[in-house]
């Protein structure tokens, strides 16, 4: 079983930047995809970005393309979500997930989730 712990959330102004981290422990995650979802108030949880570790492929939801970058540090068993040009609509709790072989926008594909980290973008 993989345990995931997110960090790096916070309050930032429109146009600002944040870097989220997701540290995995308990089992190597290299055979799996690792992804970020976000859950905003009054909205459904949505896929944000994913990295398929076995092939290094990255995928992004359309609204974050060009602004967010997902990358990994294998030595630290950690993935990151670098977020630039943040907008108020990016405000949400961001969750890291793992357990699927390939990055999927379907939350049910993952069996390991972190506790979430809050990102708030003020206008």
NORJO-V696729 format. One record per helix or strand of 2 or more residues. SS is the DSSP state (@ for helix, = for strand). FROM is the first residue (numbers start at 1). LEN is the number of residues. Records with the same first field share a line. If there is no record, write none. Layout:
BEGIN
SS->FROM-LEN + FROM-LEN
END
This chain:
BEGIN
=->3-5 + 10-4 + 18-8 + 33-7 + 46-7 + 57-4 + 68-6 + 78-6 + 92-7 + 112-2 + 117-6
@->62-3 + 74-3 + 88-3 + 107-3
END
